[in-house]
Structure formats: C-alpha cells, structure tokens
C-alpha cells in the first residue's frame, strides 16, 4: 500500500506539471527521493481525514478551508462541546505543493480557481485578451498552498486606521497578540524579541534555507540607498530585510499543514473536501442563517448549523456566496434573478489589490542567479529530499524585501508606499515556460521583450504599490453558482496610483545602479515595451505607459465585504464580523479589510481568523453562561414556590 500511495502521488504530481518543459523530468526522481528520505511528507495518513458520512447538523459550519477557515476550524474545535464542519471546494495538497520553488507551476493547475478579470484598458495590456489572471487556491489550505509563503504582517498604521473608521478592537496593539498567537518563529535572533515574536504557535515562520550571493548584496544596496536593515515584522517597517517565510524544514507550511493536520482526529471536527458550496440557507422571514447548501459527489446536499455559519471563502468567493444567498446590491441580484433577502450595497465593492510592475530585469555577469534549467536537476532534487535545503527551497527566487518611500509618502512617518520584492530571478529565468503562463502574458509580448535573454543570469525588482486608491468590484454573472462572477479590477484608475507606481519603477532602476549591484555588472534590460515605443525613453510619460502593460497582481484581493460601523452604508459586516441584516452569519477572511494592509496579506488574514475565532468563542460562551444562570434562577424560583 505504501508503494501504491507513492506511485499514485508521482502520477498526480506529474500530471500537475505536464507540459512545463524540462522540470517535469525531475518530478519522478524528486517524489521517489521524498518517499525514501522524507516519507512523513508523502504518507497518505498525514493528510487530514475526510468525513464521508456527514451529520445533519453541526454547531458551526465553516465555508472554505483556506488561510482563514483552517484557523477557525482549529480554534473552535478546541471546545470539545462544539461540533464543527469545514467545507472545501478543492481537494488535498500534493507532494509538489510542498516544494517552494514550484509555486508558479501550481498556477492554472487543478488547484487554482483560474479566475480572470474582465478586459479593461487601464492595466494588464500585455496579458492575453487584456485580462489579468487572479490565481486563488482551490485546495485545502486555499491560497496559502499556491502563494510564495511571504510572512509580512503589515504596518501599525493599517490597523490603527481600521480602528479609526469605527471598528473598536482592531488597532495594532489588539492584532499584535493574534499575530504572535499563531507564530512559531525559527530565527533565533527574531525569536528572542518577545515583544514582536513568539515561538510554539501552529504556524512555522523561518528564513529561507537557500540564498544566492545576491541576497546579502540586495541588503547592501538598500543601505546604499539610505535605508536601514530592519525586522519588517517588528518595530519599524521602512527598510530592507531578508524575507521571512511560512516554511517548515524547507517545505511549505500551508494553513492546512499548520492548523488542520494537528486536529484531524478531534472527534468534534469533520472535514468535507470536493464540496462546492452553492449558497447559505437564510430564512427569508427571520433573516437567520440556518445552514448551507453544497454539491458533493455530483449531488446537491444540505447541512444545518445550530449556532453559526462562517463564510471564509476569500475576497471573491465570500461576496459571491453572499449574493447567491440573497445578500448584496439589490439591483444586481434582481438582474440575475436571485431573491433579495437583504439589500447590502457594499457586497462585492471596495475591491482592493496590490499590483506591481513585472519584467524589470537586470542582467549580471556572474552565474549566481536562479536559472531554472541550471539549478532544478537531479542533484538539487536529492539535496532537497535529504538535507532539506538547496535551490528547490527557494521561493521562486524571492530573497529580500525593501519597504521604501516615494516622494508622495510622508517622509517623517514609518508608513512606506512601495514594497520592493527583490528576486534572484526574473520573467526570463525559466526560458519562457511557466512564469509567462502564470502571469498570462501573450506569446508576442514575451518573445519580443525576453526571448533574447532567455535563461540568462539576472535579478529582478518588482515594485509593489502598497496603498492603492483605485477600487474595483465584482458582481454576479448569473444565479448559477458554478458561474464565475464578473470581476473588474479598475487598476490605476485613480491618478495618484499612477504617480506612486511610476516613482516605484524609477526607484527600482536606481536600485540597480547602486555600487553593490554594479559590482555584479548589473545593467537594466532597457528594451522598450512594444506599446510604448513611441514615447521618449525613461520619461514620466514612458513609465506611465509601461505600468499599464506588464501589470502584475500580487494576488492580494481584499475588501469586498468590508468591516465598518452600522452608519457606514457600504459596510457588510460589523466589528464582530457579523453580516448586517442576517443573524447567525459571519464573514472572516480578507474580504472584511476596510483598507488593504501594507504588505503581503497572508499573515494578516491568519490574524483576522484568530481574532474572529476568539470573538465567536466569547459570544457563545457568554451566552451559555447567561442561559445557565437563567436556568438555575428558574429552578430556584420553582423550588421556593
């Protein structure tokens, strides 16, 4: 049976990577090496147990086993008196999802919802059909299985701003406790700072086991630009640092691995995979959520919730399910024929995302960068399996981060407006195979811009705009729950976003001109973009054109069911994350962010889930105590009579 499981795993993994070139050749070798040296990763018994026979009723039904839902299921089942069902549309993680360097190879796979936005002229002009690709995880662990594992908490001012909007309890000092609650920090120098870090939590956070010689050079270049080397998850965010990753022993530490595997055998926890939720069941008279309808094994099924339904589908699925359930903008629901239970105009609006400019590559003279066909081979596969390090533990070359300020930021405040994602690779590093596909670039654009530098040694800087003012939205395409919603990104529709991102690009070019990077022979791959050739090179007009071509989403969709006080007409949930107009229903995921955080959002989503779980516990434990007091009081009165 062990051999059969390994063979089945190899077939699944090979199928997943089919058609991605030479890398597929090492997949059977890699899986065989893992089976021999690290069977703990391969053992099917390590997968969370799926419940085949579901109960009719649970105390809590959680929709979505992603970065938020996994945390909530873990924390609610800590109370043995409560039963919890976790529903997930996708299936199990695979052996390949554990390998950090292969994350981009999961895009467009069966583990991805494969969302694409509607065509718009403001951005993504180099993409197929001018549509941005929005990768989202359709798998237990959600997008934490497909992301690049970057652990960035955000900025103190993000959360203090949330609180200032009328959301008490959501300031930085409140959230810091929840960041630390999850964390198991493996860097001893960071771990000893117990003000900002913790050890022993479910989520392992560590430095990358593998860096190229470029990694430390990136930090030196940052210093030459006038920035400090800092702990970006500590006291000060502005500055440069090596990335911290949600990684364990060189492999991905998804929320499924961190939070679900340890509780798989709890008797009060049931997990149902391959279960596509179609709507939340809401009584149209009482406006009480009482259950969930979903498709499993090709059959429409229902399950009921005694206490609450918790929606953790993410910033696309959660608002879509609210609307399919009758909660959303009245006009859109009526257009597609969904009966309106509660008119909530903010559902699907306030859509925010971080975007960066792709393709800023700097050629170098030394063979030290992450060139895929040079480093992904038999030796690196065996090194990965045996010693838990080597190039396969690299997160697609991401080595250093820089939080910088453009001229549009407050220079006296620690609230940077650009994040440099600095890589020992770039778009050309895999010879035009999977990076191009993952980003959705047209063949014409890729070949024109990068074919001449395929597999050359480079480093890349991806300047990411941190606080976009542009707001997108999504709405139902139809009342069919299997139809994807219509998604409008509206990137760069606010002129301030154009200004900030343009200055971020200029700063990235300046980074490549620092003395440290020049010692590697750094020179910007300055070929003009095809749609911008008519503009003078290196002018503001040229860069304004460039940022609308190779516009990279960083997959941080958020804000589509925003948290706010009752007087905010656009707020979808209150500060307890309860859906306005519906009893017994909460949204707990990236949707609730009033404004996007200053950095990669996986860590904040996990903290939101930790806080949300505590809110649920506090509410129901308080109600239980109140009920017990009433019961005891009634018994005493009856006895006295």
SULSUL-V724457 format. One record per helix or strand of 3 or more residues. SS is the DSSP state (hx for helix, st for strand). FROM is the first residue (numbers start at 0). TO is the last residue. If there is no record, write none. Layout:
BEGIN
{{SS,FROM,TO} {SS,FROM,TO}}
END
This chain:
BEGIN
{{hx,1,15} {hx,20,36} {hx,38,41} {hx,43,45} {st,56,62} {hx,68,75} {st,83,86} {hx,95,97} {hx,99,105} {hx,127,129} {hx,141,144} {hx,155,163} {hx,171,181} {st,182,184} {hx,187,190} {st,202,206} {hx,213,223} {st,238,241} {hx,254,262} {st,268,271} {st,275,281} {st,287,295} {st,298,310} {hx,313,323} {hx,329,335} {st,354,356} {st,360,362} {hx,371,374} {hx,377,386} {hx,390,392} {st,397,403} {st,417,422} {hx,433,438} {hx,442,452} {st,457,464} {st,471,474} {st,485,487} {hx,494,511} {hx,514,517} {hx,529,531} {hx,539,545} {st,550,552} {st,584,586} {hx,589,591} {hx,601,639}}
END
